[in-house]
Amino acid sequence: MKARNEEGYLLLLVLLGLGVLSLFAAALVQQSRHSARLAGARSGAIEAGLMAEAGLARALQAIDETYSPQAWPENAAPRAFKRGGGSIVTAIQDEAGKVDIVNAPEPMVRAVLDRAGISAARRSALIAALRRERIASAMEKRAFAPVSLEALARAIGLAPPELDALRKDATIHSGLAGFDPVVARAGLAAFVP
């Protein structure tokens, strides 16, 4: 009887060990699947980054080809081309034809906000927020230099639909206190003081 009890005990231990090993194997398989998904996502992100760099390189090459028949005109329709397994759409936009919200005087910013269809009360609130950001950066002896229109929108509380409407005529990249009417969108020069 004692031998049978020992055999039953050993069988129970073996089954318990197999159960633990099965759980371990299932966790390992799940981890492998997760790692494969992450690797696929990273691969896609790397490929997208390389495609963006190829688009930028092609645009820079187009700028260098100013006097070539292959040159891209500034402010023209985007051009599409294929690289590897994907396609890239690139356009060259002269930022000098837009109002630099960071550097432009307030009347010019007000006019661009008005042209974007932003109400008078909202314009006043946005300009007050912009003024606060400019003053804070001056007091802290740092440049007020958001890295994108989206960063500026977050800093002054500009809503996404307002940002989309403003994007056609506004920039943060030109560094100008005004804009170049030669390359500006039609009607901007008549609208902005």
C-alpha positions in Angstrom: 0.0 0.0 0.0 2.9 2.3 0.8 4.3 1.8 -2.7 1.0 2.8 -4.3 0.8 6.0 -2.3 4.4 6.9 -3.3 3.5 6.2 -7.0 0.4 8.4 -6.7 2.4 11.1 -5.0 5.1 10.9 -7.7 2.5 11.0 -10.5 0.9 14.1 -8.9 4.4 15.8 -8.7 5.1 14.9 -12.4 1.7 16.3 -13.4 2.2 19.4 -11.4 5.7 19.9 -13.0 4.2 19.4 -16.5 1.5 22.0 -15.6 4.2 24.5 -14.6 6.2 23.8 -17.7 3.1 24.2 -19.8 2.4 27.6 -18.3 6.0 28.6 -18.8 5.9 27.5 -22.4 2.6 29.4 -23.0 4.1 32.6 -21.5 7.2 32.2 -23.7 5.1 31.8 -26.8 3.0 34.9 -25.9 6.2 36.9 -25.2 7.6 35.8 -28.6 4.4 36.9 -30.4 4.5 40.3 -28.6 8.2 40.7 -29.5 7.4 39.9 -33.1 4.6 42.5 -33.2 6.9 45.1 -31.6 9.7 44.3 -34.2 7.2 44.7 -37.0 6.0 48.1 -35.6 9.6 49.3 -35.3 10.4 48.1 -38.8 7.4 50.1 -40.1 8.5 53.2 -38.2 12.0 52.9 -39.5 10.8 52.4 -43.0 8.5 55.5 -42.7 11.4 57.5 -41.3 13.6 56.5 -44.3 10.8 57.3 -46.7 10.5 60.8 -45.1 14.2 61.3 -45.4 14.0 60.3 -49.1 11.3 62.8 -49.7 13.3 65.5 -48.0 16.4 64.6 -50.0 14.4 64.7 -53.2 12.9 68.1 -52.3 16.4 69.5 -51.4 17.7 68.1 -54.8 14.8 69.9 -56.5 15.8 73.2 -54.8 19.3 72.7 -56.1 18.0 72.2 -59.6 16.5 75.7 -59.7 17.6 76.3 -63.3 16.9 72.7 -64.5 13.8 71.7 -66.4 13.3 69.1 -63.6 13.1 71.9 -61.0 10.0 71.9 -58.8 8.3 75.3 -58.6 7.8 76.6 -55.1 4.2 76.7 -53.8 3.1 74.3 -56.5 1.1 71.1 -56.3 2.8 68.2 -54.4 4.8 65.7 -56.5 4.5 62.0 -55.9 7.3 59.5 -56.6 8.1 55.9 -55.7 11.0 54.7 -53.6 11.5 51.1 -52.7 8.1 49.6 -51.8 6.4 52.9 -51.0 5.4 56.2 -52.5 6.3 59.7 -51.2 4.4 62.9 -51.8 6.5 66.0 -51.4 5.9 69.7 -51.9 8.1 72.8 -51.6 6.4 75.6 -49.7 8.1 78.9 -49.3 7.5 79.9 -45.7 8.3 83.5 -46.4 4.9 83.8 -48.0 3.2 83.1 -44.7 3.0 85.3 -41.5 5.3 84.1 -38.8 3.1 84.1 -35.7 6.0 84.2 -33.3 7.7 87.2 -34.9 4.9 89.2 -36.6 3.4 92.3 -35.0 0.1 91.9 -33.3 -2.0 93.6 -35.9 -0.7 91.2 -38.5 -1.4 88.2 -36.3 -4.9 89.6 -35.7 -5.5 89.8 -39.4 -4.3 86.3 -40.1 -6.5 84.9 -37.3 -9.4 86.9 -38.8 -8.7 85.5 -42.3 -8.8 82.0 -40.7 -12.3 82.7 -39.6 -11.6 83.0 -35.8 -14.1 85.1 -34.0 -13.1 88.5 -32.5 -13.4 87.4 -28.9 -11.3 84.2 -29.6 -8.7 86.3 -31.5 -8.3 88.6 -28.5 -7.8 85.6 -26.2 -5.3 84.0 -28.5 -3.3 87.2 -29.0 -3.3 87.8 -25.2 -1.9 84.2 -24.7 0.7 84.9 -27.4 1.6 88.2 -25.7 2.0 86.3 -22.4 4.3 83.7 -24.0 6.4 86.5 -25.6 6.7 88.4 -22.3 7.5 85.2 -20.3 10.3 84.2 -22.7 11.7 87.8 -22.7 11.7 87.8 -18.8 13.4 84.4 -18.7 15.9 85.6 -21.3 15.1 82.8 -23.7 13.9 82.8 -27.2 10.2 82.1 -27.8 10.7 79.4 -30.4 8.1 76.7 -30.7 9.3 73.9 -32.9 6.0 73.6 -34.9 2.6 75.3 -35.4 1.3 72.4 -33.2 3.6 73.4 -30.4 2.6 77.1 -30.7 -1.1 76.0 -30.7 -0.5 74.1 -27.4 1.3 77.1 -25.9 -1.5 79.6 -26.7 -4.5 77.3 -26.5 -5.3 77.2 -30.3 -7.9 74.5 -31.0 -7.2 71.9 -33.7 -9.9 73.3 -36.1 -8.5 76.8 -35.7 -4.9 75.5 -36.3 -6.1 73.8 -39.5 -7.7 77.0 -40.8 -4.6 79.0 -39.8 -2.1 76.6 -41.4 -2.5 78.1 -45.0 -1.3 81.5 -44.1 0.7 81.1 -40.9 4.1 79.7 -40.0 6.7 79.7 -37.2 9.6 79.1 -39.5 10.3 82.2 -41.6 11.8 84.3 -38.9 10.3 87.4 -40.6 8.3 90.2 -38.9 6.3 90.3 -42.1 5.8 88.1 -45.2 6.8 88.1 -48.8 3.7 89.1 -50.9 5.3 87.7 -54.0 5.1 84.1 -52.8 2.1 84.5 -50.5 -1.3 82.9 -51.1 -3.7 84.9 -53.2 -5.4 87.6 -51.2 -3.1 87.5 -48.2 -1.4 90.8 -49.0 -4.7 92.6 -49.3 -6.0 91.1 -46.0 -3.0 91.6 -43.8 -1.7 95.1 -42.9 
